[in-house]
């Protein structure tokens, strides 16, 4: 394999590993704030128990996100020097604002949020929790701005082959940014909702009868059921936006080769780039035209439009985009069925007496958010190829000239480390859940609520 | 060159200064984090927990300075960023693996099942070691102009060892500040053992730097420039002498002077860094690309600068706040 493909695989592996953890922390930060505010309002210990359990998972996820994020900021230089050299004038300020307005905020207040509960006043601790959650969201915003600009660039001009910014408002509020931002925030919310529901279900299955775990199961299911319809709506709008700006990507997602009306919705197929057609196609007539153009004879773009006259293919490889999209949608549908089914069961049996089968299914779906998120990112990022910045910079023009042997070495190194860390991460979450189940009542002291008197918290030795 | 009238001059200069500041803050702050990690094998099980506790609330934010430094290099000097990082491809990889291991082990040693704790302690140490060695190696390669010749690599291996020992030294001085009792006595012993790394490191780079190019040689030994440079070696020698003397007299009653080794070590890092910055200016890639040649378009730099002027004081402010909240001797890390 050549340096280009290996570098793509390496960056893909890094960014895939990285996104798992921000996907956790973005929404988990807000969830922790919710637990903390419920505790402040009710004084009920179960909310603090929930906070204490999930803040550990937050800390672990945050650390994983930090270290894998640092890796990426270096890989821009080691593997993709052409990226910053060409679009640095746009990408640079956006990344700088991410680091300065968000990254530092989260990293500094994380220390207070994790270890400061006994050192600062309760409201300061609540405030630190808020600032960490706010920081992760700001971080998401800036990164999504840059990513969206790479898909739908505007507000710039080319001088001597280098991008120069002309209108920052256009750059920041580029056409796909609002859709992508909402889509990602909801994805994070769903990932966390299903993780919380899944881990709570696991603890119930293991015999945990605490009020905290019943409450978190309820919170997880309700959050999942509430967010999934919004996500389906946001995803649909995002897709229509992509159709407008990146039709080649949509053609690959739909597995549609010829532009025309009455395009069927392909449920399953094996796209064949050699014959430029689908094998084993199962499709609903007129479906794609109906979804994308809201009429049966709506004209839907096909992949064959994106082959230049000299035969150069200017659309992404079809199979990964096509399958990625189906995995994402399929997972989303499973989430819809499960969370709404869970809602019905909650009403009927209550969180403490859920049928075992349902608990098993929830536990099995704990990490479903990861699958959907990764599949969605693969769809959109591979779908942008052969461009790194749509229409401005081709991926092959940005890669560094280090030898392929060198990239092989580092790629294998990263993959080994990442595989080991994912196993350790899931292992630790399971271990913490088991420990919490078996009565290891982690905190043993009384927490002051926001309004309560201070003496109880001034015990630094504890 | 009228320095502060032309934006194509003062903006790159300002960003070089900001980048230098970030690197310096990173080297001091994560230097003591990494140094504490390097001391892990010397500590017993209970002391290991205290070692980790002493850096627990800080290390995430400390590492962020590296992201800011590399971010400024990336956004303000894109060609230099590409050139430096592609020529340091493998050491960067090893540093990243080291930082990953260190950060993750930090969390996992406390959260994974107890039987795994030794393993995560070991990987916490290994990660700190790998990161420190590769940073020292990159420092050496950078000083020698990023050319992969045999003698340069040998030199870089030396600076790798020296910086690593230097980090363990500043880590030990941090522990003197943040611990008491038996552990503090151990830390004083570790600091005595580690100070030579700092001396040799500063010495080796000082010996090599003027011979990298005639330009730097002239900057050092030409008149009157030599007089400007003179305070650096004089102050450094004074500080080293002070440390040598003070470490033999610690601990004192009421913990007096416990702060002085860390402050002196920090001052030494600042001086060494200042000397390097003075020597290499105006080059961002030694003897190849100047900061002015590598700089991004002025209008892009300006938009970052506007934000920086608002945000950097805030970052410094809440960094100080965090150190203030967790001031005093380190206590066992607890989430409640």
Boltz contact constraints between the chains, C-beta under 6 A:
constraints:
  - contact:
      token1: [A, 52]
      token2: [B, 335]
      max_distance: 6.0
  - contact:
      token1: [A, 59]
      token2: [B, 107]
      max_distance: 6.0
  - contact:
      token1: [A, 60]
      token2: [B, 107]
      max_distance: 6.0
  - contact:
      token1: [A, 63]
      token2: [B, 103]
      max_distance: 6.0
  - contact:
      token1: [A, 63]
      token2: [B, 104]
      max_distance: 6.0
  - contact:
      token1: [A, 63]
      token2: [B, 107]
      max_distance: 6.0
  - contact:
      token1: [A, 66]
      token2: [B, 60]
      max_distance: 6.0
  - contact:
      token1: [A, 67]
      token2: [B, 99]
      max_distance: 6.0
  - contact:
      token1: [A, 67]
      token2: [B, 100]
      max_distance: 6.0
  - contact:
      token1: [A, 67]
      token2: [B, 103]
      max_distance: 6.0
  - contact:
      token1: [A, 70]
      token2: [B, 67]
      max_distance: 6.0
  - contact:
      token1: [A, 71]
      token2: [B, 96]
      max_distance: 6.0
  - contact:
      token1: [A, 73]
      token2: [B, 67]
      max_distance: 6.0
  - contact:
      token1: [A, 73]
      token2: [B, 70]
      max_distance: 6.0
  - contact:
      token1: [A, 74]
      token2: [B, 92]
      max_distance: 6.0
  - contact:
      token1: [A, 77]
      token2: [B, 81]
      max_distance: 6.0
  - contact:
      token1: [A, 77]
      token2: [B, 82]
      max_distance: 6.0
  - contact:
      token1: [A, 77]
      token2: [B, 85]
      max_distance: 6.0
  - contact:
      token1: [A, 78]
      token2: [B, 85]
      max_distance: 6.0
  - contact:
      token1: [A, 78]
      token2: [B, 89]
      max_distance: 6.0
  - contact:
      token1: [A, 78]
      token2: [B, 92]
      max_distance: 6.0
  - contact:
      token1: [A, 81]
      token2: [B, 82]
      max_distance: 6.0
  - contact:
      token1: [A, 84]
      token2: [B, 74]
      max_distance: 6.0
  - contact:
      token1: [A, 84]
      token2: [B, 78]
      max_distance: 6.0
  - contact:
      token1: [A, 85]
      token2: [B, 78]
      max_distance: 6.0
  - contact:
      token1: [A, 88]
      token2: [B, 78]
      max_distance: 6.0
  - contact:
      token1: [A, 88]
      token2: [B, 296]
      max_distance: 6.0
  - contact:
      token1: [A, 89]
      token2: [B, 296]
      max_distance: 6.0
  - contact:
      token1: [A, 89]
      token2: [B, 297]
      max_distance: 6.0
  - contact:
      token1: [A, 89]
      token2: [B, 300]
      max_distance: 6.0
  - contact:
      token1: [A, 92]
      token2: [B, 75]
      max_distance: 6.0
  - contact:
      token1: [A, 93]
      token2: [B, 300]
      max_distance: 6.0
  - contact:
      token1: [A, 93]
      token2: [B, 303]
      max_distance: 6.0
  - contact:
      token1: [A, 93]
      token2: [B, 304]
      max_distance: 6.0
  - contact:
      token1: [A, 95]
      token2: [B, 71]
      max_distance: 6.0
  - contact:
      token1: [A, 96]
      token2: [B, 71]
      max_distance: 6.0
  - contact:
      token1: [A, 96]
      token2: [B, 75]
      max_distance: 6.0
  - contact:
      token1: [A, 96]
      token2: [B, 304]
      max_distance: 6.0
  - contact:
      token1: [A, 97]
      token2: [B, 307]
      max_distance: 6.0
  - contact:
      token1: [A, 99]
      token2: [B, 67]
      max_distance: 6.0
  - contact:
      token1: [A, 99]
      token2: [B, 68]
      max_distance: 6.0
  - contact:
      token1: [A, 99]
      token2: [B, 71]
      max_distance: 6.0
  - contact:
      token1: [A, 100]
      token2: [B, 311]
      max_distance: 6.0
  - contact:
      token1: [A, 101]
      token2: [B, 311]
      max_distance: 6.0
  - contact:
      token1: [A, 103]
      token2: [B, 64]
      max_distance: 6.0
  - contact:
      token1: [A, 104]
      token2: [B, 64]
      max_distance: 6.0
  - contact:
      token1: [A, 104]
      token2: [B, 315]
      max_distance: 6.0
  - contact:
      token1: [A, 107]
      token2: [B, 60]
      max_distance: 6.0
  - contact:
      token1: [A, 107]
      token2: [B, 61]
      max_distance: 6.0
  - contact:
      token1: [A, 107]
      token2: [B, 64]
      max_distance: 6.0
  - contact:
      token1: [A, 108]
      token2: [B, 61]
      max_distance: 6.0
  - contact:
      token1: [A, 108]
      token2: [B, 318]
      max_distance: 6.0
  - contact:
      token1: [A, 108]
      token2: [B, 319]
      max_distance: 6.0
  - contact:
      token1: [A, 108]
      token2: [B, 322]
      max_distance: 6.0
  - contact:
      token1: [A, 110]
      token2: [B, 60]
      max_distance: 6.0
  - contact:
      token1: [A, 111]
      token2: [B, 57]
      max_distance: 6.0
  - contact:
      token1: [A, 111]
      token2: [B, 322]
      max_distance: 6.0
  - contact:
      token1: [A, 115]
      token2: [B, 57]
      max_distance: 6.0
  - contact:
      token1: [A, 115]
      token2: [B, 333]
      max_distance: 6.0
  - contact:
      token1: [A, 116]
      token2: [B, 325]
      max_distance: 6.0
  - contact:
      token1: [A, 117]
      token2: [B, 336]
      max_distance: 6.0
  - contact:
      token1: [A, 119]
      token2: [B, 325]
      max_distance: 6.0
  - contact:
      token1: [A, 164]
      token2: [B, 297]
      max_distance: 6.0
  - contact:
      token1: [A, 165]
      token2: [B, 300]
      max_distance: 6.0
  - contact:
      token1: [A, 400]
      token2: [B, 86]
      max_distance: 6.0
  - contact:
      token1: [A, 402]
      token2: [B, 86]
      max_distance: 6.0
  - contact:
      token1: [A, 402]
      token2: [B, 89]
      max_distance: 6.0
  - contact:
      token1: [A, 406]
      token2: [B, 89]
      max_distance: 6.0
  - contact:
      token1: [A, 410]
      token2: [B, 93]
      max_distance: 6.0
  - contact:
      token1: [A, 421]
      token2: [B, 104]
      max_distance: 6.0
  - contact:
      token1: [A, 424]
      token2: [B, 108]
      max_distance: 6.0
  - contact:
      token1: [A, 428]
      token2: [B, 111]
      max_distance: 6.0
  - contact:
      token1: [A, 428]
      token2: [B, 112]
      max_distance: 6.0
  - contact:
      token1: [A, 431]
      token2: [B, 113]
      max_distance: 6.0
  - contact:
      token1: [A, 443]
      token2: [B, 336]
      max_distance: 6.0
  - contact:
      token1: [A, 460]
      token2: [B, 331]
      max_distance: 6.0
